[in-house]
Each structure stands twice: as C-alpha cells, then as structure tokens.
Amino acid sequence: MIYSSFPQAQYQARRAEIDAAMSRVVNGPSYILGHEVVAFEREFAAYVGVDYGIGVASGTDALLLTLRAMGIGRGDEVITVSHTAVATAAAIGLAGATPVFVDIDPRYFTLDVTGLEAAITPKTKAIIPVHLYGQPADMDAIVAVARRHNMKLIEDCAQATGAAYRGRLAGSIGDAGCFSFYPTKNLGGIGDGGMVVTNDPQLAESLQMLRQYGWRDDRNSHVLGTNSRLDEIQAAILRVKLPYLDADNARRRAIADAYDRALAGSNLAVPARRDEASHIFHLYVVRTQERAAVQERLKRAGVAAGIHYPVPVHRQPAFAAFAPSGGLPETERAATEVLSLPMYPELDEAMIGQVVQRL
Ligand SMILES: *Cc1c(COP(=O)(O)O)cnc(C)c1O
C-alpha cells in the first residue's frame, strides 16, 4: 500500500538523532517550557526571518491565541476562506468572532481578492489568508487591502512551512504567522504542536501570557490565559527536523515535477504554480470531474489518495449559520473535484513510478 502521507518514514530515516533528542529531554531538568522550547522558538523565528516565535499546543491554538492577543472577539468579523481545514474557521468562532467566508481563486485554491472588498464591513478586524496545500496566497493584493482598511493580517501557514512569496517566507509577511506541527505537516512533530511568529514585541508578550495562565515572570495572572504550551519533547524533535526542512521541501517539489510530467495531456488537471511564489507541496492536488472513479481505481491498485476537503466549512453543521447567501461557487466546485495524490519526502522512485503508472 502506498499511503497518501506516512510520517513514520521520517522517524525511521532520522531515528538515531530523534531518539537522542527525546532522551535528552527525558533525562533533563525540565519537561515543560525548558531549554528545548526556548531554543526551538529562536531557531524557528530565525528560519522564517522574524523576531519572535511563541510555541503553543497546536495550529488551532496559534490562530485562536493570536486573535485573542489582538483583542479580536465578540462583535468582530474576520474574513477567511471556506476551502480550508476547519481549524481556520473554528479558531475565529472560538475567539467569539464571526467568520466571514470569501471564495477562492480556482487556479490556486487560495483566497480570491476580487471578493475581498465586498466582504468588508465596519466590523471587520482581520483577514486570515490560508496558504493552502503549501502555496502562498495572493499576498501583494491581500496586504494592500488589509493596509487600506486598517485590518490585521494573520497568515495561516499550517500547510506552508518553508514556502516563500517574493523571497519572503510564509509567516513573515502579515502581522503574525500561525504554524502547525501536526505529524503530517511539512515540519511535523510526533504529536501536536504549533507556533506563532511575529515582529511585534507587544503581540509576542501577549501570546506568552495567554499560552500559560496569563502569567508574566512574576507568576501572577495579568490576563485571562489558558494552558497551550509547546511540549519540550516535541520541541526537541522539531529541532532535529528543522535543518532538513528545505531539503524535504525540495524533494516534495521534485515529486510534484514527476507527477506534472506524467499527467501532462491527461484529463487530470495538475496544480498551477504562482510565478512569484515557491510552492512546497504539502499536498499535490489534481482536479477531475471523475474523482470517485479515479480514487477507487487507485485504491484497488494499492495507492491511497485523499480529499482535501470534501465538505466546505460553510456547509458543515457548526458553520452553516455563516454561509454567505449566494454560496461560494468555486469553493463548492473544488470540493467535488479535488484529489490529493501521495506526497511525502520519503516516497522513493519505485513508489512514484507505481503511482504514475497507475494514473
Ligand atoms: C492543520 C491545519 C490547522 C490546524 O492545525 P492543528 O495543529 O491541527 O491544530 C489550521 N489550518 C490549516 C490550513 C491546517 O492545515
């Protein structure tokens, strides 16, 4: 069986280093917010090219705590897309704010800026573009709208660790960048984890308080905080993996190139790449109107293909109340046509050959 993703392969490939890192924590002085988290926050922020990194428990919490740290909540509106992991919209709702969904550009599966201005009201406080599948959204245009309307810009980078837009890394362009280290993400832990990056020292300080009971160094609660800490063991594992990330992303791109070549001229539409960005292929997503048949035939040949995402967020029960009255035609169409082919750096030539042959 060829899985659509297989994070254990990465552990097996770097087993000695990862085991040593875990052992270092287990035999070390502190299991929570110790040396490993502090070092990883510094290393990750430097990698993205920003001043501050604040480790949190998940990508969902990265988004939620960023909204809270910005003072966004009840009575406020936040614009995002419906063609995304539900966590993007859940974070907005959990903050107490209202998610406002705009449609996607069907070429790139990211926020379509032509619908953005029309979605803005006096209550709009922020925009959360999602760099979906590993490709940055249309950031020049989105930054311009956010500036013009004085709105916060929060990048959902959960699928785009290491992707770049005009030479800047995803997460360094907006007011904050939110990352997930869920095991299948491009930089994945062996468990949950997340990070917020920013150049804003006040936002960083608020996030440090919010992730741990509202504490400052005096261990008094200064704001209403939660417990959303990045685990020391996850940080140690992620420190092992970060130096390999660019090579892993290059390997994903090489696999994408092989798929592109194999599918040229077929009735499967291959993913379009923006000239001004580097796509790091968290997922390699084709489009076809015969998705069910293609998926079933691949499955019978031992190849797993996933669907990201079969039901748009605004069509799911918890978010139906936020569905725009006219619907979201491109989002709804994409949900019926997208198919994610196997994609992870440890796929070898024989496996790629097998997928390509089956296709
Ligand atoms: C994975 C993901 C999240 C949530 O990250 P978790 O670590 O699972 O909470 C948010 N947004 C997008 C686009 C994602 O893919």
The ligand as an SDF file (V2000), in Angstrom:
LIG
                    3D

 15 15  0  0  0  0  0  0  0  0999 V2000
   -3.6210   21.5940   10.1880 C   0  0  0  0  0  0  0  0  0  0  0  0
   -4.2240   22.9160    9.9510 C   0  0  0  0  0  0  0  0  0  0  0  0
   -4.6270   23.7540   11.0010 C   0  0  0  0  0  0  0  0  0  0  0  0
   -4.7040   23.2960   12.4240 C   0  0  0  0  0  0  0  0  0  0  0  0
   -3.5300   22.8160   12.9480 O   0  0  0  0  0  0  0  0  0  0  0  0
   -3.6150   21.8210   14.2290 P   0  0  0  0  0  0  0  0  0  0  0  0
   -2.1750   21.7380   14.6710 O   0  0  0  0  0  0  0  0  0  0  0  0
   -4.1360   20.5080   13.7260 O   0  0  0  0  0  0  0  0  0  0  0  0
   -4.4870   22.4320   15.2390 O   0  0  0  0  0  0  0  0  0  0  0  0
   -5.0740   25.0320   10.6830 C   0  0  0  0  0  0  0  0  0  0  0  0
   -5.1370   25.4730    9.4210 N   0  0  0  0  0  0  0  0  0  0  0  0
   -4.7830   24.6820    8.3790 C   0  0  0  0  0  0  0  0  0  0  0  0
   -4.8700   25.2310    6.9860 C   0  0  0  0  0  0  0  0  0  0  0  0
   -4.3320   23.3750    8.6030 C   0  0  0  0  0  0  0  0  0  0  0  0
   -3.9920   22.6120    7.5640 O   0  0  0  0  0  0  0  0  0  0  0  0
  1  2  1  0
  2  3  1  0
  2 14  2  0
  3  4  1  0
  3 10  2  0
  4  5  1  0
  5  6  1  0
  6  7  2  0
  6  8  1  0
  6  9  1  0
 10 11  1  0
 11 12  2  0
 12 13  1  0
 12 14  1  0
 14 15  1  0
M  END
$$$$
